[in-house]
């Protein structure tokens, strides 16, 4: 399985401003993605940009983890924006998942 990568960009005060997902975001990587997101300190974050622009594959398991993460952002009152992949097949999966409207 191709590895996934999560990159973070922080400001000069080490507050996370951007998260970029790359590679295969699949069931086999779900626990590592979830673990990486769960240890982020977002207490000082006001707005977060999430990029999925270099994703080679994703599945419903990743979308569920992302949905849970976004739900936590909403609870923390952190605004976010998402850049989706350009791949029409991946965008179709997101639409068919039934979760697409929940990502806004």
LINQUIVEN-V80066 format. One record per helix or strand. SS is the DSSP state (H for helix, E for strand). FROM is the first residue (numbers start at 1). LEN is the number of residues. Records with the same first field share a line. If there is no record, write none. Layout:
BEGIN
SS = FROM-LEN, FROM-LEN
END
This chain:
BEGIN
E = 4-7, 16-10, 47-12, 79-5
H = 27-12, 60-16, 88-9, 100-4
END
